[in-house]
Every structure is written in structure tokens, then in C-alpha cells.
Amino acid sequence: MVLIAVKTLKEYWEQNPTSKSALQKWAAEVKEADWSAFSDVKNYFNSADYVGNGRVVFNIKGNQVRIVALLIYRVRTVFIRFVGSHTEYDLIKDIQNI
């Protein structure tokens, strides 16, 4: 998959260094993946949740960090829309529009 907005991951791990290795691992796995539907994502990341409008939430580092990404399967693209703590994620009012 093509991973867009990796800068968002880097900015987060610079502020939260303990998350760096988990986020780098997730990014490497996504880049190697070849998903054509959410079921493929779910088979690879069991804790992933589809939240509508093409958005998938990934739980990283034992659910301490959450990534919301827009997945566009037909062009093999994962666009990172949000990276934050579980608490920061809970403050999102409209997840389908981020």
C-alpha cells in the first residue's frame, strides 16, 4: 500500500518517543500490505475497526495510540488522517469527516 502523510506519524512520535517503534512497525507493515477490502485489513490487524466513510481506526501499542486512516483500496492508498492517544481520539466529534 502507498502510505500518505507519514509526517503525521513522525510528528507524533517526536512528541511521544515511546510510541516510535510501534508506529514505525505499523507503517512498515502497511507499506508491505496489499489490501483490496476491509476484510483484508481485519485479517492483518485484528483490532482494526471500520468507522464509515472509508475510515479505519488502528489500535497501536496496546491501544495506547490510535491511527485513523482513509483507505482507498482501488489505488492501494492509506492516507493517515489522525494519530493520537486514546483520550485524544475520544475527543473527535465527527470521525467520518477527519
C-alpha positions in Angstrom: 0.0 0.0 0.0 1.1 3.6 -0.5 1.2 5.4 2.8 0.4 9.1 2.7 1.1 11.6 5.5 3.9 9.7 7.2 4.9 13.1 8.5 1.9 12.9 10.8 3.4 9.7 12.4 6.8 11.4 12.8 5.4 14.5 14.4 3.5 12.3 16.9 6.5 10.1 17.8 8.7 13.1 18.2 6.3 14.3 20.9 5.8 10.8 22.3 9.1 8.9 21.8 7.9 5.7 23.5 5.5 5.2 20.6 8.1 5.5 17.8 9.0 1.8 17.4 5.3 0.7 17.3 4.4 3.4 14.8 7.4 2.6 12.6 6.4 -1.1 12.7 2.8 -0.3 11.8 4.0 1.9 8.8 6.3 -0.8 7.5 3.6 -3.4 7.7 1.1 -1.2 5.9 3.6 -0.4 3.1 4.1 -4.2 2.5 0.3 -4.9 2.6 -1.9 -5.4 -0.5 -5.5 -4.9 0.7 -8.5 -4.8 -1.6 -11.2 -4.6 1.1 -11.7 -4.0 4.8 -11.8 -7.8 5.4 -8.1 -7.9 4.3 -7.2 -5.2 6.8 -9.1 -7.0 9.5 -7.3 -10.3 8.8 -4.0 -8.5 9.2 -4.9 -6.1 12.1 -7.5 -7.9 14.1 -8.2 -4.8 16.3 -8.8 -2.5 13.3 -12.3 -1.0 13.1 -14.2 0.4 10.2 -15.9 3.6 11.3 -17.5 4.7 8.0 -16.7 6.9 5.1 -13.6 4.9 4.2 -12.1 5.5 7.6 -10.4 2.7 9.6 -9.2 3.0 13.2 -6.0 1.1 14.1 -5.1 0.5 17.7 -1.4 0.7 18.2 0.8 -0.1 21.2 -1.8 -2.0 23.2 -4.5 0.6 22.3 -2.4 3.5 23.7 -2.2 5.1 20.3 -4.9 5.3 17.6 -4.5 6.0 14.0 -7.4 7.0 11.8 -6.7 6.4 8.1 -8.7 6.8 5.0 -8.3 3.7 2.9 -8.7 3.9 -0.9 -8.4 0.3 -2.0 -8.7 0.8 -5.7 -5.5 2.8 -5.8 -3.8 1.0 -2.9 -3.6 4.1 -0.7 -3.7 4.6 3.1 -4.0 8.3 4.0 -3.2 9.0 7.7 -5.8 11.5 9.0 -5.2 11.3 12.7 -2.6 10.0 15.2 -3.2 10.4 18.9 -3.7 8.9 22.3 -6.9 7.0 23.1 -8.0 10.1 25.1 -7.4 12.4 22.1 -9.3 10.1 19.9 -12.3 10.1 22.2 -12.5 13.9 21.7 -13.1 13.6 18.0 -16.7 14.7 17.3 -17.1 13.5 13.8 -14.6 10.8 12.9 -16.1 10.3 9.4 -15.0 13.8 8.3 -11.4 13.9 9.6 
